[in-house]
């Protein structure tokens, strides 16, 4: 009598198709989760790298602003001789570099005071301008996009006591 292939097997029967399909589904789910985790990690790493680059750029630009302030202070202190033209050229070149980097200057007399963009260092009583308006800019502020790189230091108006 001929034996069937099933009768030739020694040992317990193997896993069924349902068990194998369950194992494939489990491994497929783990694979998809691992891919999603890897994608999330990549995105987090890119955001962190972008943030670090932006922070380093902002630090460098703030240092550059100190140099711009020094040149502008030197210009304010000059007596009008031939050095002025050279300093003005340097100042203009420095401002041009800032503009190319997307840096915008702000903080003008007459603007309304914004605590997110301005640092009030004093208040001056005045009936001539609206309350909480900038009456003097001690140091201009700078922004990159919508981020304040350095707040403007300003003197703000306030109504005299008893004024309406």
C-alpha positions as CSV (number, residue, x, y, z in Angstrom):
1,X,0.0,0.0,0.0
2,X,1.3,3.4,-0.9
3,X,1.6,5.9,1.9
4,X,0.5,9.4,1.6
5,X,2.9,12.3,2.2
6,X,1.0,13.3,5.3
7,X,1.6,9.8,6.8
8,X,5.3,10.1,6.1
9,X,5.7,13.1,8.4
10,X,7.1,12.4,11.8
11,X,6.2,14.7,14.7
12,X,3.4,17.1,15.4
13,X,1.6,18.9,12.6
14,X,3.0,22.4,11.7
15,X,1.3,25.7,12.2
16,X,-1.9,26.3,10.3
17,X,-2.4,28.9,7.6
18,X,-4.4,31.1,10.1
19,X,-1.4,31.1,12.5
20,X,1.0,32.0,9.7
21,X,-1.3,34.8,8.5
22,X,-1.5,36.2,12.0
23,X,2.3,36.2,12.3
24,X,2.6,37.9,8.9
25,X,0.1,40.6,10.0
26,X,1.9,41.1,13.2
27,X,5.3,41.5,11.4
28,X,3.7,43.8,8.8
29,X,2.3,46.0,11.7
30,X,5.7,46.2,13.4
31,X,7.3,47.1,10.1
32,X,4.8,49.9,9.5
33,X,5.3,51.2,13.1
34,X,9.1,51.1,12.7
35,X,8.8,53.1,9.4
36,X,6.6,55.7,11.1
37,X,8.9,56.0,14.1
38,X,11.9,56.5,11.7
39,X,10.0,59.1,9.8
40,X,9.1,61.0,13.0
41,X,12.7,60.8,14.2
42,X,13.9,62.2,10.9
43,X,11.5,65.1,11.1
44,X,12.4,65.8,14.7
45,X,16.1,65.7,13.8
46,X,15.5,68.2,10.9
47,X,13.6,70.6,13.2
48,X,16.3,70.4,15.8
49,X,19.0,71.0,13.2
50,X,17.1,73.9,11.7
51,X,16.5,75.4,15.2
52,X,20.2,75.1,16.0
53,X,21.3,76.8,12.7
54,X,18.7,79.6,13.3
55,X,20.0,80.1,16.9
56,X,23.6,80.2,15.7
57,X,22.7,82.7,13.0
58,X,20.8,84.9,15.4
59,X,23.8,85.0,17.8
60,X,26.1,86.0,15.0
61,X,23.7,88.7,13.8
62,X,23.3,90.1,17.3
63,X,27.1,90.3,17.5
64,X,27.0,92.1,14.1
65,X,24.4,94.6,15.5
66,X,26.9,95.6,18.2
67,X,29.4,96.5,15.5
68,X,26.7,98.4,13.6
69,X,25.9,100.3,16.8
70,X,29.6,101.2,17.3
71,X,29.9,102.6,13.8
72,X,26.7,104.6,14.2
73,X,27.9,105.9,17.6
74,X,31.2,106.9,16.0
75,X,29.2,108.8,13.3
76,X,27.2,110.6,15.9
77,X,30.4,111.7,17.6
78,X,32.3,112.9,14.5
79,X,32.8,116.6,13.9
80,X,32.1,116.4,10.1
81,X,35.6,116.0,8.7
82,X,36.7,113.6,6.0
83,X,36.4,110.5,8.3
84,X,32.6,110.8,8.1
85,X,32.3,109.7,4.5
86,X,34.4,106.6,5.2
87,X,32.4,105.7,8.3
88,X,29.1,106.3,6.5
89,X,30.2,103.9,3.7
90,X,31.1,101.3,6.3
91,X,27.7,101.8,8.0
92,X,25.9,101.5,4.7
93,X,27.7,98.4,3.8
94,X,26.9,96.8,7.2
95,X,23.3,97.7,6.9
96,X,23.2,96.2,3.4
97,X,24.6,92.9,4.7
98,X,21.9,92.9,7.4
99,X,19.2,93.5,4.7
100,X,20.6,90.6,2.6
101,X,20.2,88.4,5.7
102,X,16.6,89.4,6.0
103,X,17.1,91.6,9.1
104,X,14.7,94.5,9.4
105,X,15.2,97.6,11.6
106,X,12.3,98.9,13.7
107,X,11.6,101.3,16.4
108,X,10.6,104.7,15.2
109,X,9.5,107.8,17.0
110,X,5.7,108.0,16.9
111,X,5.1,104.2,16.8
112,X,2.9,102.7,19.5
113,X,4.7,100.8,22.2
114,X,4.7,97.0,21.8
115,X,6.2,95.1,24.8
116,X,7.0,92.2,22.5
117,X,9.2,94.4,20.3
118,X,10.2,97.3,22.5
119,X,12.0,97.7,25.8
120,X,10.8,100.8,27.6
121,X,13.7,102.3,29.5
122,X,12.0,105.5,30.6
123,X,8.7,107.3,30.4
124,X,8.2,111.0,29.5
125,X,5.1,113.0,30.3
126,X,3.6,114.6,27.2
127,X,0.3,116.0,26.1
128,X,1.6,116.3,22.5
129,X,1.5,112.6,21.6
130,X,-0.8,109.8,22.4
131,X,-0.2,107.8,25.6
132,X,2.2,104.9,25.3
133,X,3.7,106.2,22.0
134,X,7.5,106.1,21.4
135,X,8.9,109.6,21.9
136,X,12.6,108.7,21.5
137,X,14.6,105.7,20.3
138,X,17.7,105.1,22.3
139,X,18.7,101.9,20.4
140,X,16.8,100.6,17.3
141,X,15.5,97.1,17.3
142,X,15.9,94.4,14.7
143,X,13.8,91.5,13.5
144,X,14.4,88.4,11.3
145,X,11.1,87.4,9.8
146,X,8.6,87.5,12.6
147,X,11.3,86.9,15.3
148,X,12.7,89.8,17.3
149,X,16.4,89.6,17.1
150,X,16.9,92.5,19.5
151,X,14.2,94.7,21.0
152,X,14.3,98.4,20.5
153,X,15.2,100.5,23.6
154,X,12.7,103.3,23.7
155,X,11.4,106.2,25.8
156,X,7.6,106.1,26.0
157,X,5.1,108.9,26.5
158,X,2.6,109.0,29.3
159,X,-0.1,111.4,30.2
160,X,0.7,113.9,32.9
161,X,-1.1,113.4,36.2
162,X,-4.5,114.9,35.9
163,X,-4.6,114.9,32.1
164,X,-7.7,113.4,30.4
